[in-house]
Amino acid sequence: MINQKNRIINPVKLIKELEQAIVESRKKLVTRDRPSTKYSFCGAIAIHQELDTLGYQEKPGLSTINRVLKRNDLIIEKSRHKNETTSGKYYPTIKTKHPGHVHQLDLVTPRYIQGYGSIVSVNRIDVYTNQANLEQYTDKGAEALSAF
């Protein structure tokens, strides 16, 4: 059935065999039990490629594959928490309450400048405000960095 703008209103339903192949490919890719699938992706693009290796000439689009996965409850929800760990171990975090409370420090060593010598860059970032403070020294010893 076609409407006035020549768009298909009732698309042809997906063949059950193809839908079953999509579901089986997803389950196979998610298990990651073989060396070939240990680090592989398991989304619509990977399933589309898997259908190609299985020899399907008429493959559905990526959005159709995603609808099939959703219809069969095969969508894996990503964690919405940034600091959530999957290992079950507790990793403490420091909550910053004001500027200057917590800093991140990074030493970038050594950088050589022709005609001058080696330079040590010290980068400090305030975690609360994300303000950066950069200094350069000739030595990375405690005496040189204590004024920073």
N, CA, C and O of each residue as an XYZ file, in Angstrom:
592
protein
N       0.838     -1.173      0.000
C       0.000      0.000      0.000
C       0.887      1.242      0.000
O       1.795      1.349      0.825
N       0.637      2.187     -0.917
C       1.466      3.371     -1.075
C       0.606      4.608     -0.880
O      -0.513      4.678     -1.387
N       1.140      5.608     -0.127
C       0.384      6.845      0.089
C       0.686      7.846     -1.008
O       1.328      7.499     -1.999
N       0.231      9.095     -0.849
C       0.363     10.116     -1.886
C       1.814     10.459     -2.207
O       2.121     10.824     -3.342
N       2.694     10.352     -1.245
C       4.093     10.718     -1.459
C       4.950      9.515     -1.843
O       6.175      9.550     -1.723
N       4.298      8.456     -2.303
C       4.972      7.225     -2.736
C       5.809      6.579     -1.633
O       6.870      6.011     -1.891
N       5.319      6.677     -0.419
C       5.973      6.003      0.704
C       5.177      4.761      1.073
O       3.950      4.745      0.984
N       5.878      3.739      1.480
C       5.219      2.496      1.849
C       4.601      2.663      3.231
O       5.291      3.022      4.185
N       3.291      2.402      3.337
C       2.604      2.506      4.620
C       2.724      1.203      5.392
O       3.041      1.210      6.581
N       2.473      0.090      4.723
C       2.553     -1.228      5.349
C       3.781     -1.948      4.834
O       3.700     -2.620      3.806
N       4.918     -1.835      5.510
C       6.092     -2.548      5.008
C       5.933     -4.054      5.186
O       5.205     -4.515      6.065
N       6.609     -4.793      4.358
C       6.559     -6.250      4.423
C       7.218     -6.690      5.722
O       8.285     -6.202      6.094
N       6.560     -7.621      6.405
C       7.112     -8.112      7.671
C       8.391     -8.898      7.424
O       8.592     -9.485      6.361
N       9.236     -8.890      8.423
C      10.495     -9.601      8.350
C      10.228    -11.109      8.377
O       9.373    -11.573      9.131
N      10.940    -11.856      7.578
C      10.788    -13.305      7.539
C      11.244    -13.865      8.892
O      12.251    -13.429      9.452
N      10.487    -14.834      9.402
C      10.790    -15.416     10.723
C      12.193    -16.017     10.759
O      12.881    -15.930     11.776
N      12.616    -16.622      9.655
C      13.953    -17.227      9.595
C      15.041    -16.164      9.767
O      16.037    -16.394     10.452
N      14.844    -14.996      9.140
C      15.813    -13.916      9.241
C      15.805    -13.310     10.641
O      16.857    -12.977     11.186
N      14.622    -13.169     11.215
C      14.535    -12.643     12.581
C      15.214    -13.594     13.558
O      15.902    -13.157     14.480
N      15.022    -14.888     13.355
C      15.667    -15.879     14.221
C      17.185    -15.831     14.046
O      17.923    -16.005     15.016
N      17.658    -15.598     12.822
C      19.099    -15.490     12.580
C      19.673    -14.261     13.290
O      20.791    -14.308     13.804
N      18.915    -13.167     13.320
C      19.359    -11.957     14.032
C      19.480    -12.237     15.517
O      20.466    -11.862     16.152
N      18.461    -12.903     16.073
C      18.464    -13.217     17.512
C      19.617    -14.154     17.854
O      20.315    -13.945     18.846
N      19.817    -15.183     17.037
C      20.896    -16.137     17.304
C      22.270    -15.483     17.154
O      23.187    -15.792     17.915
N      22.418    -14.586     16.184
C      23.696    -13.882     16.019
C      23.986    -13.020     17.229
O      25.119    -12.976     17.710
N      22.965    -12.333     17.724
C      23.148    -11.489     18.910
C      23.569    -12.338     20.109
O      24.510    -11.989     20.821
N      22.880    -13.433     20.326
C      23.205    -14.296     21.468
C      24.618    -14.852     21.339
O      25.333    -14.965     22.334
N      25.018    -15.195     20.132
C      26.364    -15.730     19.912
C      27.430    -14.664     20.157
O      28.474    -14.943     20.748
N      27.157    -13.433     19.696
C      28.141    -12.358     19.881
C      28.235    -11.893     21.330
O      29.307    -11.486     21.778
N      27.134    -11.947     22.064
C      27.135    -11.484     23.457
C      27.864    -12.456     24.369
O      28.474    -12.031     25.350
N      27.817    -13.758     24.071
C      28.453    -14.733     24.971
C      29.961    -14.573     25.013
O      30.576    -14.791     26.057
N      30.572    -14.195     23.888
C      32.024    -13.975     23.807
C      32.805    -15.181     24.333
O      33.774    -15.029     25.077
N      32.376    -16.367     23.942
C      33.003    -17.588     24.436
C      34.126    -18.106     23.546
O      34.873    -18.994     23.954
N      34.257    -17.567     22.339
C      35.310    -17.995     21.438
C      36.343    -16.888     21.302
O      36.024    -15.721     21.529
N      37.565    -17.227     20.940
C      38.574    -16.176     20.745
C      38.195    -15.163     19.674
O      38.586    -13.999     19.757
N      37.434    -15.594     18.665
C      37.050    -14.661     17.604
C      36.003    -13.658     18.054
O      35.874    -12.593     17.451
N      35.246    -13.979     19.112
C      34.213    -13.065     19.599
C      34.531    -12.485     20.972
O      33.698    -11.802     21.568
N      35.730    -12.755     21.473
C      36.060    -12.310     22.832
C      35.990    -10.799     22.987
O      35.479    -10.310     23.994
N      36.488    -10.057     22.021
C      36.491     -8.600     22.099
C      35.625     -7.963     21.015
O      35.787     -6.782     20.704
N      34.716     -8.732     20.445
C      33.921     -8.221     19.333
C      32.732     -7.402     19.827
O      32.302     -7.518     20.974
N      32.221     -6.580     18.930
C      31.021     -5.813     19.221
C      29.817     -6.724     19.060
O      29.911     -7.784     18.440
N      28.686     -6.314     19.616
C      27.493     -7.148     19.526
C      26.272     -6.334     19.118
O      25.145     -6.782     19.324
N      26.465     -5.161     18.550
C      25.363     -4.306     18.143
C      24.866     -4.618     16.749
O      25.201     -5.645     16.158
N      24.047     -3.691     16.233
C      23.393     -3.896     14.949
C      24.392     -4.021     13.800
O      24.187     -4.814     12.881
N      25.467     -3.243     13.850
C      26.464     -3.311     12.771
C      27.148     -4.676     12.763
O      27.351     -5.267     11.702
N      27.503     -5.176     13.952
C      28.147     -6.486     14.037
C      27.197     -7.592     13.579
O      27.616     -8.543     12.920
N      25.927     -7.466     13.929
C      24.946     -8.466     13.507
C      24.747     -8.408     11.990
O      24.602     -9.442     11.338
N      24.742     -7.201     11.438
C      24.620     -7.038      9.987
C      25.792     -7.725      9.269
O      25.599     -8.382      8.247
N      26.995     -7.568      9.809
C      28.159     -8.230      9.227
C      28.088     -9.742      9.407
O      28.509    -10.498      8.531
N      27.559    -10.176     10.536
C      27.404    -11.612     10.783
C      26.426    -12.230      9.794
O      26.647    -13.335      9.298
N      25.334    -11.506      9.506
C      24.378    -11.997      8.506
C      25.025    -12.087      7.136
O      24.693    -12.964      6.338
N      25.949    -11.177      6.867
C      26.669    -11.206      5.595
C      27.541    -12.451      5.498
O      27.611    -13.086      4.445
N      28.211    -12.801      6.603
C      29.051    -14.009      6.589
C      28.210    -15.277      6.546
O      28.677    -16.313      6.075
N      26.962    -15.205      7.039
C      26.077    -16.367      6.966
C      25.496    -16.558      5.572
O      24.897    -17.595      5.284
N      25.670    -15.560      4.702
C      25.250    -15.713      3.316
C      23.905    -15.117      2.971
O      23.370    -15.412      1.902
N      23.344    -14.300      3.820
C      22.064    -13.664      3.511
C      22.269    -12.558      2.484
O      23.089    -11.663      2.683
N      21.518    -12.624      1.379
C      21.614    -11.607      0.341
C      20.777    -10.386      0.704
O      21.245     -9.255      0.574
N      19.545    -10.601      1.158
C      18.631     -9.523      1.535
C      18.715     -9.336      3.047
O      18.078    -10.059      3.815
N      19.504     -8.363      3.453
C      19.669     -8.108      4.888
C      18.856     -6.874      5.273
O      18.753     -5.936      4.482
N      18.274     -6.859      6.480
C      17.526     -5.682      6.910
C      18.475     -4.548      7.285
O      19.672     -4.764      7.475
N      17.935     -3.352      7.388
C      18.728     -2.206      7.794
C      19.061     -2.253      9.274
O      18.537     -3.086     10.014
N      19.937     -1.351      9.700
C      20.376     -1.327     11.099
C      19.235     -1.002     12.050
O      19.153     -1.574     13.137
N      18.355     -0.091     11.654
C      17.235      0.252     12.539
C      16.281     -0.926     12.689
O      15.697     -1.116     13.756
N      16.115     -1.718     11.635
C      15.268     -2.908     11.715
C      15.896     -3.939     12.641
O      15.193     -4.582     13.421
N      17.200     -4.101     12.562
C      17.894     -5.031     13.467
C      17.728     -4.571     14.908
O      17.501     -5.392     15.796
N      17.839     -3.266     15.152
C      17.641     -2.752     16.511
C      16.220     -2.984     16.994
O      16.015     -3.284     18.170
N      15.232     -2.852     16.112
C      13.840     -3.119     16.518
C      13.641     -4.589     16.861
O      12.917     -4.915     17.802
N      14.275     -5.475     16.105
C      14.174     -6.906     16.399
C      14.802     -7.210     17.757
O      14.252     -7.984     18.540
N      15.947     -6.601     18.033
C      16.604     -6.818     19.323
C      15.740     -6.311     20.471
O      15.640     -6.958     21.513
N      15.125     -5.164     20.280
C      14.262     -4.600     21.325
C      13.025     -5.468     21.517
O      12.605     -5.701     22.650
N      12.446     -5.942     20.437
C      11.242     -6.771     20.508
C      11.521     -8.078     21.242
O      10.634     -8.621     21.901
N      12.748     -8.588     21.132
C      13.113     -9.856     21.787
C      13.834     -9.647     23.114
O      14.420    -10.587     23.651
N      13.801     -8.435     23.647
C      14.424     -8.092     24.943
C      15.902     -8.447     24.990
O      16.374     -9.035     25.963
N      16.626     -8.094     23.948
C      18.059     -8.364     23.894
C      18.899     -7.099     23.988
O      20.100     -7.132     23.720
N      18.283     -5.987     24.364
C      19.000     -4.731     24.528
C      19.614     -4.707     25.922
O      18.932     -4.941     26.920
N      20.906     -4.422     25.976
C      21.608     -4.341     27.259
C      21.688     -2.878     27.649
O      22.254     -2.066     26.918
N      21.127     -2.542     28.792
C      21.153     -1.162     29.269
C      22.544     -0.837     29.783
O      23.135     -1.602     30.544
N      23.057      0.307     29.356
C      24.346      0.762     29.857
C      24.165      1.383     31.230
O      23.105      1.920     31.552
N      25.200      1.302     32.022
C      25.161      1.914     33.340
C      25.155      3.429     33.197
O      25.919      3.988     32.410
N      24.304      4.079     33.950
C      24.212      5.536     33.877
C      25.126      6.207     34.892
O      25.308      7.424     34.853
N      25.697      5.431     35.794
C      26.569      5.994     36.807
C      28.003      5.972     36.313
O      28.514      4.927     35.910
N      28.643      7.112     36.344
C      29.992      7.250     35.797
C      31.021      6.472     36.621
O      31.938      5.875     36.058
N      30.878      6.476     37.936
C      31.894      5.868     38.801
C      31.538      4.450     39.224
O      32.197      3.900     40.107
N      30.530      3.846     38.632
C      30.134      2.502     39.012
C      31.137      1.492     38.476
O      31.492      1.521     37.298
N      31.586      0.611     39.337
C      32.557     -0.395     38.917
C      31.866     -1.746     38.805
O      30.920     -2.028     39.540
N      32.336     -2.574     37.889
C      31.756     -3.890     37.714
C      32.481     -4.943     38.551
O      32.013     -6.077     38.652
N      33.606     -4.587     39.145
C      34.362     -5.575     39.901
C      33.786     -5.802     41.293
O      34.120     -6.797     41.936
N      32.938     -4.912     41.766
C      32.370     -5.046     43.094
C      33.271     -4.497     44.181
O      32.903     -4.526     45.356
N      34.438     -3.998     43.821
C      35.343     -3.436     44.800
C      34.965     -1.985     45.074
O      34.423     -1.300     44.208
N      35.252     -1.535     46.265
C      34.954     -0.164     46.652
C      36.146      0.722     46.327
O      37.262      0.461     46.776
N      35.911      1.759     45.554
C      36.926      2.750     45.247
C      36.449      4.090     45.793
O      35.492      4.666     45.277
N      37.108      4.584     46.828
C      36.637      5.843     47.419
C      36.895      7.030     46.500
O      37.865      7.051     45.742
N      36.020      8.003     46.582
C      36.185      9.239     45.832
C      36.116     10.402     46.802
O      35.498     10.317     47.863
N      36.759     11.482     46.419
C      36.745     12.685     47.251
C      35.776     13.667     46.622
O      35.921     14.029     45.454
N      34.793     14.099     47.388
C      33.843     15.093     46.906
C      34.446     16.475     47.126
O      34.771     16.845     48.254
N      34.595     17.234     46.043
C      35.140     18.582     46.181
C      34.016     19.532     46.541
O      32.945     19.503     45.935
N      34.269     20.377     47.533
C      33.238     21.279     48.034
C      33.507     22.729     47.691
O      32.586     23.546     47.714
N      34.754     23.072     47.373
C      35.104     24.456     47.067
C      36.389     24.487     46.248
O      37.120     23.497     46.212
N      36.675     25.616     45.586
C      37.921     25.724     44.813
C      39.144     25.581     45.704
O      39.168     26.091     46.825
N      40.137     24.901     45.214
C      41.371     24.711     45.972
C      41.332     23.526     46.925
O      42.304     23.288     47.642
N      40.253     22.789     46.950
C      40.111     21.658     47.866
C      40.917     20.445     47.385
O      41.619     19.816     48.177
N      40.819     20.116     46.097
C      41.521     18.970     45.537
C      42.178     19.398     44.227
O      41.561     20.054     43.388
N      43.444     19.012     44.074
C      44.178     19.303     42.841
C      44.688     18.009     42.223
O      44.956     17.034     42.926
N      44.817     18.012     40.907
C      45.471     16.926     40.196
C      46.795     17.467     39.693
O      46.856     18.563     39.135
N      47.861     16.692     39.892
C      49.202     17.137     39.529
C      49.808     16.157     38.538
O      49.688     14.942     38.689
N      50.454     16.703     37.530
C      51.056     15.873     36.496
C      52.432     16.424     36.164
O      52.579     17.611     35.876
N      53.440     15.561     36.203
C      54.795     15.936     35.807
C      55.049     15.396     34.401
O      54.927     14.193     34.169
N      55.399     16.267     33.473
C      55.708     15.858     32.115
C      57.212     16.036     31.938
O      57.708     17.159     31.844
N      57.932     14.914     31.895
C      59.393     14.987     31.851
C      59.944     14.083     30.779
O      59.242     13.184     30.315
N      61.140     14.286     30.384
C      61.726     15.601     30.187
C      61.427     16.074     28.780
O      61.197     15.256     27.888
N      61.426     17.329     28.574
C      61.318     17.938     27.251
C      62.627     18.647     26.991
O      63.106     19.397     27.842
N      63.206     18.424     25.840
C      64.502     19.003     25.517
C      64.321     20.173     24.561
O      63.685     20.047     23.514
N      64.890     21.309     24.936
C      64.858     22.498     24.101
C      66.270     22.726     23.599
O      67.220     22.815     24.376
N      66.386     22.819     22.289
C      67.701     22.974     21.674
C      68.327     24.292     22.126
O      67.709     25.352     22.038
N      69.548     24.204     22.604
C      70.265     25.379     23.060
C      70.014     25.721     24.522
O      70.680     26.596     25.076
N      69.050     25.031     25.160
C      68.761     25.317     26.566
C      68.970     24.090     27.447
O      69.657     24.166     28.466
N      68.380     22.960     27.060
C      68.508     21.739     27.849
C      67.144     21.130     28.148
O      66.174     21.377     27.431
N      67.075     20.342     29.200
C      65.826     19.658     29.523
C      64.927     20.555     30.380
O      65.396     21.348     31.196
N      63.636     20.399     30.166
C      62.620     21.159     30.887
C      61.625     20.173     31.478
O      61.239     19.207     30.820
N      61.212     20.409     32.709
C      60.184     19.622     33.367
C      58.939     20.493     33.458
O      58.981     21.575     34.045
N      57.830     20.031     32.883
C      56.566     20.766     32.973
C      55.738     20.193     34.102
O      55.575     18.978     34.214
N      55.217     21.072     34.935
C      54.350     20.673     36.036
C      52.971     21.257     35.754
O      52.811     22.474     35.653
N      51.986     20.387     35.630
C      50.619     20.809     35.353
C      49.770     20.525     36.579
O      49.755     19.403     37.085
N      49.068     21.534     37.054
C      48.183     21.369     38.208
C      46.792     21.840     37.804
O      46.636     22.927     37.248
N      45.780     21.018     38.083
C      44.403     21.355     37.745
C      43.567     21.299     39.014
O      43.600     20.314     39.752
N      42.821     22.363     39.256
C      41.865     22.400     40.358
C      40.650     21.577     39.937
O      40.027     21.879     38.918
N      40.306     20.553     40.696
C      39.235     19.639     40.323
C      37.882     20.341     40.347
O      37.023     20.028     39.523
N      37.670     21.264     41.248
C      36.377     21.930     41.382
C      36.114     22.898     40.223
O      35.021     22.902     39.657
N      37.103     23.711     39.874
C      36.908     24.738     38.843
C      37.500     24.360     37.491
O      37.236     25.034     36.496
N      38.303     23.285     37.436
C      39.023     22.872     36.225
C      39.999     23.936     35.726
O      40.337     23.962     34.542
N      40.442     24.793     36.605
C      41.424     25.814     36.246
C      42.815     25.196     36.267
O      43.175     24.492     37.210
N      43.587     25.459     35.233
C      44.912     24.862     35.102
C      45.993     25.866     35.478
O      45.855     27.066     35.239
N      47.063     25.360     36.065
C      48.236     26.155     36.408
C      49.441     25.374     35.900
O      49.664     24.239     36.319
N      50.220     25.974     34.999
C      51.344     25.295     34.377
C      52.631     26.035     34.706
O      52.698     27.260     34.607
N      53.643     25.287     35.095
C      54.964     25.859     35.366
C      56.014     24.960     34.742
O      55.774     23.776     34.505
N      57.195     25.539     34.475
C      58.288     24.764     33.907
C      59.544     24.980     34.742
O      59.861     26.099     35.144
N      60.248     23.882     34.992
C      61.444     23.904     35.820
C      62.560     23.169     35.099
O      62.318     22.419     34.153
N      63.779     23.391     35.555
C      64.922     22.696     34.975
C      65.202     21.381     35.686
O      65.958     20.558     35.171
N      64.614     21.164     36.848
C      64.873     19.976     37.643
C      63.554     19.478     38.224
O      62.681     20.287     38.541
N      63.392     18.177     38.368
C      62.159     17.663     38.949
C      62.316     17.295     40.422
O      61.495     16.562     40.972
N      63.340     17.788     41.041
C      63.559     17.531     42.451
C      62.573     18.284     43.334
O      61.893     19.204     42.880
N      62.504     17.887     44.583
C      61.565     18.484     45.528
C      61.905     19.952     45.793
O      61.007     20.758     46.037
N      63.179     20.302     45.748
C      63.573     21.697     46.007
C      62.994     22.628     44.934
O      62.520     23.718     45.252
N      63.032     22.210     43.694
C      62.535     23.051     42.595
C      61.020     23.124     42.593
O      60.457     24.167     42.261
N      60.350     22.044     42.954
C      58.899     21.988     42.865
C      58.196     22.474     44.132
O      56.981     22.667     44.111
N      58.915     22.674     45.223
C      58.258     23.072     46.476
C      57.621     24.448     46.394
O      56.674     24.729     47.130
N      58.117     25.314     45.519
C      57.530     26.651     45.391
C      56.261     26.634     44.572
O      55.514     27.612     44.573
N      56.007     25.571     43.888
C      54.831     25.481     43.020
C      53.602     25.400     43.887
O      52.487     25.317     43.371
